[in-house]
Amino acid sequence: MNENIAKRNALLAEKVIKGLRSRNMAGYWAADKEAALGTVLSIIPPGASVAMGGCASAAEIGLMEALRSGRYKFIDRAAIADKRAAMLAAYDADVFVSSANAITEDGVIVNIDGNANRVSAIAQGPKKVVFIVGMNKVCCDLDAALKRARNVAAPINAQRFGLSTPCAKTGACADCKSPDTICCQFLVTRFSHHEGRMHVVLVGESLGF
């Protein structure tokens, strides 16, 4: 990565982390994927039960291999036939891993969901929530974050899931009510009542969508 981009990302991350702390959430800086993996694993104690929603960023930093190593009680939806049972088990997990569709410079986290298993677990249930967030998802304010979630993350996810939505065909949000829409629930996390529950690892690379 260009050193000027890396410097800019590190400086911007300081601002985001300050904002997170003001919202009773912990923020961490990881310059690259390798550092991100180490930081995430430092937050998850050995033997912890761990669940996640669909999280491309976790796969990109190598977290899936670590969770399947046997050191953790990984609630692996890909290996569980009863998907509903796996989703329900996530609410009682020690740690829930997610990314964010967007995050503001002052630490507000935005997520959009289709089935609500991800946003509901972020909001309530698991003892800890660990977000893995590439610096490509940092937006100047809440309006920009919502626009990113709807016009960048949602179309890409609709395309990768093979869904028949307007955004999958055009690449832009149409505010649709398609049966295939994945924009069913919007979660804006602006504060955590529970100190030590929300952890955000900002990564100085582009991750996820």
PLY file of the C-alpha trace (Angstrom):
ply
format ascii 1.0
element vertex 209
property float x
property float y
property float z
element edge 208
property int vertex1
property int vertex2
end_header
0.00 0.00 0.00
1.12 3.54 -0.74
2.70 4.99 2.42
0.63 8.18 2.20
-2.60 6.17 2.10
-1.38 4.08 5.03
-0.58 7.23 7.03
-3.96 8.75 6.23
-5.73 5.55 7.30
-3.84 5.42 10.60
-4.66 9.06 11.38
-8.32 8.63 10.45
-8.50 5.48 12.56
-7.40 7.51 15.60
-10.42 9.77 15.08
-12.80 6.81 14.71
-11.39 5.11 17.82
-11.84 8.32 19.82
-15.45 8.42 18.65
-16.00 4.78 19.60
-14.63 5.37 23.09
-17.04 8.29 23.55
-19.81 5.79 22.76
-18.65 3.21 25.34
-17.14 0.95 22.66
-13.52 -0.17 22.34
-11.55 0.56 19.19
-8.30 -0.98 17.95
-5.96 -0.21 15.05
-4.43 -2.95 12.93
-2.23 -1.86 10.04
-2.84 -5.01 7.97
-4.68 -8.33 7.89
-2.05 -10.19 9.89
-2.18 -7.60 12.68
-5.97 -7.67 12.55
-6.04 -11.43 13.09
-3.78 -11.12 16.11
-5.90 -8.34 17.58
-9.17 -10.20 17.10
-7.75 -13.37 18.69
-6.49 -11.32 21.65
-10.10 -10.31 22.32
-11.49 -13.87 22.05
-10.38 -16.06 24.98
-9.45 -19.71 24.27
-12.40 -22.01 24.84
-14.96 -19.28 24.17
-18.08 -20.07 22.19
-17.96 -18.00 18.99
-20.61 -17.31 16.37
-20.83 -15.01 13.39
-23.10 -13.76 10.68
-22.00 -13.70 7.08
-18.64 -11.95 7.43
-16.34 -11.82 4.41
-13.84 -9.74 6.38
-13.33 -12.57 8.89
-12.41 -14.94 6.07
-10.11 -12.36 4.48
-7.96 -11.98 7.61
-7.75 -15.76 8.18
-10.04 -15.89 11.20
-12.12 -18.83 9.95
-9.11 -21.19 10.08
-8.30 -20.05 13.61
-11.87 -20.58 14.82
-11.93 -24.07 13.31
-8.60 -25.01 14.95
-10.23 -26.60 17.99
-9.19 -23.86 20.40
-12.70 -22.42 20.39
-16.29 -23.64 20.51
-17.12 -22.37 17.04
-20.79 -22.34 16.12
-20.06 -22.92 12.44
-23.22 -22.33 10.39
-21.56 -23.83 7.33
-21.21 -27.16 9.15
-24.60 -27.20 10.93
-27.56 -28.61 9.00
-30.18 -26.84 11.12
-29.48 -23.20 10.20
-32.17 -21.86 12.50
-30.67 -23.71 15.46
-27.25 -22.29 14.61
-28.65 -18.77 14.44
-30.42 -19.15 17.77
-27.29 -20.57 19.40
-25.46 -17.39 18.40
-27.52 -15.32 20.84
-26.00 -17.19 23.79
-22.42 -17.17 22.46
-19.54 -15.68 24.37
-18.45 -13.78 21.26
-20.22 -12.76 18.07
-18.03 -11.76 15.11
-19.29 -9.38 12.47
-18.17 -6.68 10.13
-20.01 -3.43 9.43
-21.55 -2.16 6.24
-20.25 1.27 7.21
-18.87 3.23 10.16
-18.75 6.98 10.63
-15.69 9.00 11.50
-17.18 9.60 14.95
-17.86 5.92 15.65
-21.46 5.18 14.64
-21.81 1.68 13.15
-24.33 0.90 10.39
-25.55 -2.54 9.34
-28.32 -3.74 7.02
-29.68 -7.28 7.20
-32.13 -9.54 5.44
-32.85 -12.27 8.01
-31.98 -10.08 11.04
-29.85 -12.79 12.67
-26.77 -10.58 12.38
-28.24 -7.25 13.47
-30.24 -8.81 16.29
-27.15 -10.55 17.70
-25.22 -7.29 17.50
-27.98 -5.50 19.40
-28.57 -8.09 22.12
-27.48 -11.54 23.27
-23.79 -12.48 22.89
-21.51 -11.34 25.71
-19.09 -9.67 23.29
-19.37 -8.40 19.75
-16.18 -8.04 17.69
-16.38 -6.03 14.47
-13.69 -6.39 11.79
-13.84 -3.24 9.67
-11.63 -2.27 6.75
-10.87 1.43 6.36
-12.77 1.36 3.04
-15.96 1.40 5.14
-15.27 4.63 7.03
-17.67 7.43 6.03
-17.79 11.10 6.98
-21.20 11.00 8.65
-24.32 8.91 9.22
-25.99 9.95 5.97
-22.92 8.87 3.98
-22.74 5.61 5.98
-26.35 4.74 5.20
-25.79 5.55 1.53
-22.71 3.32 1.47
-24.61 0.46 3.09
-27.44 0.72 0.57
-25.50 1.56 -2.60
-22.24 -0.34 -2.14
-22.63 -3.20 0.36
-26.19 -4.23 -0.48
-25.78 -4.50 -4.28
-22.56 -6.48 -3.96
-24.10 -8.85 -1.43
-27.22 -9.28 -3.56
-25.00 -10.15 -6.52
-22.87 -12.65 -4.62
-25.98 -14.38 -3.25
-27.48 -14.57 -6.75
-30.56 -12.56 -5.78
-32.99 -10.97 -8.21
-33.13 -7.42 -6.87
-32.96 -4.13 -8.79
-29.63 -3.31 -7.13
-28.13 -6.62 -8.26
-28.94 -5.63 -11.84
-28.04 -1.93 -11.72
-25.51 -1.68 -8.88
-27.53 1.01 -7.10
-30.29 1.00 -4.49
-33.85 1.34 -5.84
-35.47 1.35 -2.37
-37.19 -1.83 -3.53
-39.69 -4.16 -1.93
-38.49 -7.15 -3.92
-39.14 -10.59 -2.37
-35.36 -11.04 -2.55
-34.45 -7.78 -0.81
-31.73 -8.02 1.83
-32.47 -4.50 3.12
-35.10 -5.56 5.64
-33.62 -4.35 8.92
-31.34 -1.34 9.48
-29.30 -1.18 12.68
-27.53 2.03 13.71
-25.32 1.41 16.74
-24.51 4.78 18.29
-23.82 3.77 21.92
-23.35 0.67 24.05
-24.91 0.53 27.49
-22.63 -2.40 28.35
-18.99 -1.46 28.80
-16.63 -4.05 27.36
-19.21 -5.59 25.02
-18.51 -3.86 21.69
-15.03 -4.11 20.14
-14.15 -2.62 16.74
-10.93 -3.62 14.97
-10.14 -1.12 12.24
-7.90 -2.56 9.53
-5.67 -0.43 7.32
-6.70 -2.32 4.19
-9.86 -2.72 2.13
-11.92 -5.62 3.50
-15.33 -6.97 2.60
-17.95 -4.95 0.77
0 1
1 2
2 3
3 4
4 5
5 6
6 7
7 8
8 9
9 10
10 11
11 12
12 13
13 14
14 15
15 16
16 17
17 18
18 19
19 20
20 21
21 22
22 23
23 24
24 25
25 26
26 27
27 28
28 29
29 30
30 31
31 32
32 33
33 34
34 35
35 36
36 37
37 38
38 39
39 40
40 41
41 42
42 43
43 44
44 45
45 46
46 47
47 48
48 49
49 50
50 51
51 52
52 53
53 54
54 55
55 56
56 57
57 58
58 59
59 60
60 61
61 62
62 63
63 64
64 65
65 66
66 67
67 68
68 69
69 70
70 71
71 72
72 73
73 74
74 75
75 76
76 77
77 78
78 79
79 80
80 81
81 82
82 83
83 84
84 85
85 86
86 87
87 88
88 89
89 90
90 91
91 92
92 93
93 94
94 95
95 96
96 97
97 98
98 99
99 100
100 101
101 102
102 103
103 104
104 105
105 106
106 107
107 108
108 109
109 110
110 111
111 112
112 113
113 114
114 115
115 116
116 117
117 118
118 119
119 120
120 121
121 122
122 123
123 124
124 125
125 126
126 127
127 128
128 129
129 130
130 131
131 132
132 133
133 134
134 135
135 136
136 137
137 138
138 139
139 140
140 141
141 142
142 143
143 144
144 145
145 146
146 147
147 148
148 149
149 150
150 151
151 152
152 153
153 154
154 155
155 156
156 157
157 158
158 159
159 160
160 161
161 162
162 163
163 164
164 165
165 166
166 167
167 168
168 169
169 170
170 171
171 172
172 173
173 174
174 175
175 176
176 177
177 178
178 179
179 180
180 181
181 182
182 183
183 184
184 185
185 186
186 187
187 188
188 189
189 190
190 191
191 192
192 193
193 194
194 195
195 196
196 197
197 198
198 199
199 200
200 201
201 202
202 203
203 204
204 205
205 206
206 207
207 208
